[in-house]
Amino acid sequence: MATMQKNLHTSFCGMSLNSPIVLLSGCVGFGEEYTRIKGFSNSDIGAVCLKGTTLDARLGNKLHRIAETPNGMLNAIGLQNPGTQAVIEEIMPGLDKTEAKFIINISGSSVEEYGEIARHFDDTDIDAIEINISCPNVKEGGVAFGNDPEMSFRVVEICRKNTSKPIITKLSPNQTDIAHNALRCIDAGSDGLAVINTVMGMAIDIKSKKPIIGNNRGGLSGPAIKPIALLKVHQVYEASKKHNIPIIGQGGIINSKDAIEFIIAGANTVGVGTALFYDPLVCKEINNGISQYLDDHGLENVSSLVGSLKLN
């Protein structure tokens, strides 16, 4: 077992984490992918967000589902998953909960579906529930829940009524006022916020003159969206800090410098996702860099760095 630096221990939504690093939903499946990597240890991370789960099983979108772009990656997986009951009965019993915490990411096509999924996971030993509100509301014309503050409120509200688990709401950058949406989610009972989800984008094959992604468009992640994510984290932090709501800062983090920037902007923890595809062991380097930075600046822990941005 690796020895984690003491100054990296942090608390998030009541969970005690070895590290401020959270592995992001969709990038590590249901926890089985990264455990096969030689040299990886759960002691290198604080928590894992499991793959997006819907009430019933989904096959996902047609190919292609992933496309590399300059400094980023487009994806439109389509929430392929075995469904809530299969995750609870077949996957969760095999998770190693001795070092890292596990967060289930839930998605729905109606407010009622979100509530039903939250109720099912409330009876399990999952540590927290992350709500993906970037899904389309089928009953109301396909508008994403996360792009409308009042629909976001309704989703969080029904989940709050159906679970006593910590709720983390994953905010979409594809909206007019992310800070206002964050406050509505807090009003509805969200214990934490994940900022941001992917930015919608497209890639085109100039030979066929067709989109490369089978779904035509997909979510852009990776270093290309980091400046957007940093701004959104800071905006949400400024709006929500009086409520003492913790933030997972995410979007293009590939090294310790990136992670430190997000913490300074207002994130309590940092999400790592796309970087894992080309460096599965990047978390160790990020931990070392954060720990060294804290030592160099005479800071005892990560929380003492959160929100320390000095505006011009």
C-alpha positions in Angstrom: 0.0 0.0 0.0 1.4 3.4 -1.0 1.8 6.1 1.7 -0.3 9.1 1.0 1.0 12.6 1.9 -0.8 13.8 5.0 -1.5 17.2 3.6 -3.5 15.7 0.8 -6.2 14.3 3.1 -9.4 16.2 2.6 -13.1 16.1 3.3 -15.9 16.3 0.7 -19.6 16.1 1.4 -18.8 14.3 4.7 -16.5 11.8 3.0 -12.9 11.5 4.2 -10.6 11.3 1.2 -7.0 10.2 1.0 -6.4 12.6 -1.9 -8.4 15.5 -3.5 -8.4 13.5 -6.8 -11.8 12.2 -8.1 -11.8 9.8 -11.1 -14.6 11.1 -13.4 -17.7 9.2 -14.5 -17.4 7.5 -17.9 -13.6 7.4 -17.8 -13.1 4.3 -15.6 -16.3 2.4 -16.3 -17.7 0.8 -13.2 -14.2 0.6 -11.6 -12.9 -2.5 -13.3 -10.8 -0.8 -16.0 -8.3 1.1 -13.9 -7.8 -1.7 -11.4 -6.1 -3.7 -14.2 -3.4 -1.1 -14.7 -0.1 -2.2 -13.2 1.2 0.4 -10.7 -2.2 1.9 -10.0 -3.5 2.0 -6.4 -6.8 3.2 -4.9 -4.6 5.0 -2.3 -3.6 7.4 -5.1 -7.1 8.8 -5.3 -9.9 10.0 -3.1 -13.0 8.8 -4.9 -14.3 7.2 -8.1 -17.4 8.4 -10.0 -18.9 5.3 -11.6 -20.3 5.2 -15.1 -23.6 7.0 -15.7 -26.5 4.7 -14.7 -30.1 4.8 -15.9 -33.1 3.0 -14.4 -33.2 0.5 -17.3 -30.3 -0.9 -19.4 -29.2 1.1 -22.4 -27.2 0.1 -25.5 -25.9 3.5 -26.2 -25.3 5.5 -29.4 -24.2 4.2 -32.8 -20.6 4.4 -33.8 -18.3 6.3 -33.8 -18.7 7.3 -30.2 -15.3 8.9 -29.6 -13.1 11.2 -31.7 -9.8 12.8 -30.9 -9.7 16.6 -31.5 -6.9 19.2 -31.0 -6.1 19.1 -27.3 -9.3 17.2 -26.6 -11.7 14.4 -27.1 -15.3 14.3 -28.3 -17.5 11.5 -26.9 -21.2 10.5 -27.4 -21.4 7.1 -25.7 -25.1 7.4 -25.1 -25.1 6.2 -21.5 -24.5 2.6 -22.3 -25.0 0.7 -19.0 -26.7 -2.4 -17.6 -29.3 -0.6 -15.6 -29.7 0.3 -11.9 -30.5 -3.2 -10.5 -27.6 -4.8 -12.4 -25.2 -2.2 -11.0 -26.5 -2.8 -7.5 -26.6 -6.6 -7.6 -23.7 -7.5 -9.9 -21.2 -4.6 -9.8 -21.2 -2.9 -6.4 -20.4 -6.1 -4.4 -17.1 -6.3 -6.2 -15.9 -2.8 -5.5 -12.9 -2.4 -3.2 -14.1 0.1 -0.7 -11.1 -0.1 1.7 -9.3 3.0 0.4 -11.3 5.0 -2.1 -14.9 6.2 -1.9 -17.4 5.4 -4.6 -19.9 7.8 -6.1 -22.7 6.6 -8.4 -23.5 8.8 -11.4 -27.2 8.8 -12.3 -29.0 9.9 -15.4 -32.7 10.0 -16.4 -35.1 11.1 -19.1 -37.7 12.3 -16.6 -37.8 13.9 -13.2 -39.5 10.7 -11.9 -36.8 8.4 -13.2 -34.1 10.4 -11.4 -36.0 10.0 -8.2 -36.6 6.3 -8.7 -32.9 5.7 -9.3 -31.9 7.7 -6.2 -34.3 5.7 -4.1 -32.8 2.4 -5.3 -29.2 3.5 -4.4 -30.3 4.9 -1.1 -30.5 1.3 0.1 -26.9 0.5 -0.8 -23.5 1.2 0.6 -22.6 3.6 -2.1 -20.9 6.7 -0.6 -22.6 9.4 -2.6 -24.8 10.1 -5.6 -23.8 12.4 -8.5 -26.7 13.7 -10.6 -26.0 14.2 -14.3 -28.5 16.8 -15.2 -27.2 17.2 -18.8 -29.7 14.6 -20.0 -32.6 15.6 -22.3 -36.0 15.9 -20.7 -38.1 13.7 -23.0 -41.4 14.9 -21.6 -40.6 18.5 -22.3 -39.2 18.7 -25.8 -35.8 17.3 -25.2 -34.3 20.3 -23.4 -31.5 19.3 -21.1 -32.5 19.4 -17.4 -29.2 21.1 -16.6 -29.7 24.0 -19.0 -32.9 25.2 -17.2 -32.5 26.2 -13.5 -36.0 25.3 -12.6 -35.8 21.8 -14.2 -32.4 21.4 -12.4 -34.2 22.3 -9.2 -36.9 19.7 -9.7 -34.4 16.9 -10.4 -32.3 17.6 -7.3 -35.4 18.1 -5.2 -36.9 14.7 -6.1 -33.5 13.0 -5.5 -33.2 14.8 -2.1 -36.6 13.4 -1.1 -35.6 9.9 -2.1 -32.1 9.6 -0.5 -30.2 10.5 2.6 -26.9 10.0 0.7 -24.8 13.1 -0.1 -25.9 14.5 -3.5 -23.4 16.1 -5.9 -25.0 17.9 -8.9 -22.9 17.9 -12.1 -23.4 21.3 -13.8 -23.5 21.8 -17.5 -21.4 24.6 -19.1 -23.9 24.8 -21.9 -26.2 27.3 -20.3 -26.6 31.0 -19.8 -25.9 31.4 -16.1 -24.2 28.5 -14.3 -24.0 30.4 -11.0 -27.7 30.9 -10.8 -28.3 27.2 -11.7 -25.8 26.3 -8.9 -27.8 28.2 -6.4 -31.1 26.6 -7.5 -29.5 23.2 -7.0 -28.3 24.2 -3.6 -31.8 25.4 -2.7 -33.2 22.0 -3.8 -30.8 20.1 -1.4 -27.5 19.5 -3.3 -24.6 18.9 -0.9 -21.9 19.4 -3.5 -21.4 20.5 -7.1 -19.3 19.1 -9.9 -18.1 21.9 -12.3 -18.1 21.3 -15.3 -19.6 18.7 -17.5 -18.4 18.5 -21.1 -18.8 21.3 -23.7 -20.9 20.4 -26.7 -18.9 20.2 -30.0 -18.5 18.6 -33.4 -15.8 17.1 -35.7 -16.2 16.7 -39.4 -14.7 14.2 -41.9 -13.9 16.4 -44.9 -13.9 13.4 -47.3 -17.4 12.2 -46.5 -18.6 15.7 -45.4 -20.3 14.0 -42.4 -19.8 14.4 -38.6 -17.2 11.9 -37.3 -19.4 11.2 -34.3 -22.4 8.9 -35.0 -24.6 11.1 -32.9 -23.4 14.1 -35.0 -22.3 16.0 -31.9 -20.6 15.0 -28.6 -19.2 16.3 -25.4 -15.7 17.9 -25.6 -13.3 17.2 -22.8 -9.6 17.5 -22.3 -7.1 20.5 -22.1 -9.1 22.4 -24.8 -11.9 23.2 -22.3 -9.7 24.0 -19.2 -10.0 27.8 -19.5 -13.8 27.5 -19.7 -13.9 25.1 -16.8 -11.7 27.3 -14.6 -13.9 30.3 -15.1 -17.1 28.3 -14.4 -15.5 26.9 -11.2 -14.7 30.4 -10.0 -18.2 31.8 -10.9 -19.9 28.9 -9.0 -17.5 29.3 -6.1 -18.2 33.0 -5.7 -21.9 32.4 -5.9 -22.0 29.4 -3.5 -19.3 30.0 -0.9 -21.6 31.5 1.6 -23.5 28.2 1.6 -20.2 26.3 2.2 -20.9 23.9 -0.7 -17.9 22.0 -1.8 -16.9 21.8 -5.5 -15.3 19.1 -7.7 -13.4 21.2 -10.2 -13.0 19.4 -13.6 -12.2 20.0 -17.2 -8.8 19.5 -18.8 -6.7 18.6 -15.8 -3.6 16.7 -16.9 -1.0 17.6 -14.3 -0.5 19.1 -10.9 -0.3 22.7 -12.1 -3.8 22.3 -13.6 -5.1 20.8 -10.4 -3.7 23.6 -8.3 -5.2 26.2 -10.6 -8.7 24.7 -10.0 -8.2 24.6 -6.3 -7.1 28.2 -6.2 -10.2 29.1 -8.3 -12.5 27.5 -5.7 -12.5 23.7 -6.1 -12.2 21.5 -3.0 -11.4 18.4 -5.0 -10.3 17.9 -8.6 -11.6 15.6 -11.3 -9.3 13.7 -13.6 -10.8 12.0 -16.7 -9.5 12.4 -20.2 -5.9 12.4 -19.0 -6.3 8.8 -17.8 -6.6 7.6 -21.5 -3.0 8.4 -22.3 -1.5 8.3 -18.8 -3.3 6.0 -16.4 -0.8 6.7 -13.7 -1.1 10.5 -13.8 -2.8 10.7 -10.4 0.5 9.9 -8.6 2.3 12.8 -10.3 -0.7 15.1 -9.6 -0.6 14.2 -5.9 3.1 14.7 -5.6 2.9 18.1 -7.3 0.0 19.3 -5.1 1.8 18.1 -1.9 5.0 19.8 -2.9 3.2 23.1 -3.7 1.5 23.1 -0.3 4.9 22.5 1.5 6.6 25.2 -0.6 4.0 27.7 0.4 3.7 26.7 4.1 0.1 25.4 3.7 -1.0 22.6 5.9 -3.7 21.1 3.7 -5.7 21.5 0.5 -8.5 23.3 2.1 -6.2 26.2 3.0 -5.6 26.8 -0.7 -9.3 26.6 -1.8 -10.6 29.9 -3.3 -7.4 31.8 -2.7 -7.5 33.5 -6.2 -6.4 37.2 -6.1 -8.4 39.1 -8.7 -6.8 42.1 -10.5 
